[in-house]
Amino acid sequence: MLPLAWAVVEVENKFNWTWFLRLLKDDLELGDGTNFTFITDMHKELYQAMDEVLPNYEHRMCARHILANWSKKWRGIERRNYFWRCARSTYEAELEKNLDFMKKLGGKGIIDDLFWYSKERWSKVYFKFFSNYDSVDNNMAEIFNSWILEPRHKTIITMLDEIRVKMMNRIGQLREFANGWICDISPMALKVLQDNTTKSMKCDIMWNGDTGYEVKENEYLKHLVSLQTMTCSCRSWMLKGIPCAHAVAALHFKKLEPINYIAHCQKDVREAKEVRNKEQTENKISKLSRRGLEMTCRACKEKGHNKRGCHKTKAATSTAAASGATSASAGASAAPRGSSKSTAAPKTRGGGGRPKGSTNKTRPYKRSRVVGMEVLQTESGYTILNVRPLITFVYQISGTIFLD
């Protein structure tokens, strides 16, 4: 993002704000403000000017300015943390939960003082979706003010010229940065998608048979996802334009690539951009990594281990081994009835070796070897080969090579 316009005025009042907004409206063809979002600080004159020039705009207030005023009475790190949780809540149940915790830190008065600032202006729960931008503050404007701090102390001509040069260099740097993207999606959007993919590994998903999914994040929290309308009940997907963790889980369930469901505003759409040859693996759907996914045992259906390390499997194996050892020892110690001596057959190794004590070191045949298929060796020495058409097999008997 880049600053679109700036102006130098004597004082920030309704007259100067109206003049600036009218010029901005004419240059950018904003109309009545429909489908445009403005994030402002606490200037009342600015609100009045915007209501007059752009009556249908979406108005958001900077949560950082609200916190600065609200925390003058309600101080403390815990209160500050719960304020940001309320501001970043994306659905009503989450907001109500955070407000209940905040009420424990100051009673009803802390909530009344917070709601003196209209909650529709600073909480994500009430933000609209068309902008695909879920920021709750205007840090960009504050950063710009600090960035031009040195030129602001110079004369008017020098100040404006230095700001122009700084912006010209900044725009060139950002264009070079965009040319270095590995794909058409911005790196920031890819980072958010990567984080959501990691979170999606802990979600359990149930399909309704059509395009709807019920995604269970934990034992008490679940959300509804629709791939047809590209919506999720947590509202994060619609607010940011990037599939949330619940949507990523549903997309992978349908073997779809989440990167193809990122909003158009998160992409580089410059017409003059050079077409880059994509690599062969970029358009392929990659298999979701199992790293970080908690394993489930197939034997006892418990989580935290697999079948090999299951205590039930180990107990069953040890019991079977002990039983087999007992049966073998009992069979070896028992002697045949009606005979004082028993003649035991000579022991052999591996079933195909020579008898123990034999001096004949030649074998009736060599072990069969085959390339590409299995060979069945009968007791009489015959080799049965399952021949397939148009395929050549090699096997060996008694030192002779046969091609089939």
Number of C-alpha atoms within 10 A of each C-alpha: 6 11 10 7 8 10 7 11 10 6 9 12 15 17 12 17 19 19 12 17 18 16 12 15 15 10 9 9 10 17 15 15 18 12 14 15 17 13 18 19 17 12 11 11 15 20 15 15 21 20 15 14 19 18 15 16 18 17 18 24 22 20 23 17 14 17 16 12 12 18 16 8 10 17 12 10 10 11 19 17 13 19 22 16 18 23 22 19 22 22 16 14 12 15 19 13 13 19 18 14 14 22 16 11 16 12 12 12 11 18 15 11 13 17 11 9 14 11 16 14 20 24 26 24 23 15 23 16 16 13 16 19 16 18 19 20 20 18 13 11 15 10 11 12 12 10 13 16 12 12 16 17 10 12 9 11 8 13 16 18 12 16 16 12 11 14 15 11 11 12 15 11 12 13 11 10 11 18 15 9 12 12 15 13 20 16 15 10 18 16 11 15 20 15 12 19 22 19 18 23 20 17 19 16 20 13 14 9 7 9 14 18 23 20 23 18 18 10 7 6 8 17 16 18 28 16 16 9 9 14 19 23 16 23 21 24 25 22 23 22 23 25 29 27 27 31 29 28 28 29 19 17 14 12 13 15 16 19 17 11 17 18 17 13 14 19 14 15 11 8 7 6 10 8 7 10 6 10 8 7 8 10 9 9 13 12 9 14 10 10 8 10 14 12 14 14 15 13 13 14 13 13 11 12 16 17 17 12 11 17 14 12 14 13 11 10 12 11 12 12 12 11 11 12 12 11 11 11 10 10 10 8 8 8 11 9 7 6 7 7 9 8 5 6 8 10 12 12 9 7 8 12 11 18 14 11 9 8 8 8 8 8 11 10 12 12 12 15 13 12 10 10 13 12 15 11 13 9 8 6 11 10 15 11 15 10 11 10 6 7 8 11 16 13 20 16 15 11 10 7 11 10 8 13
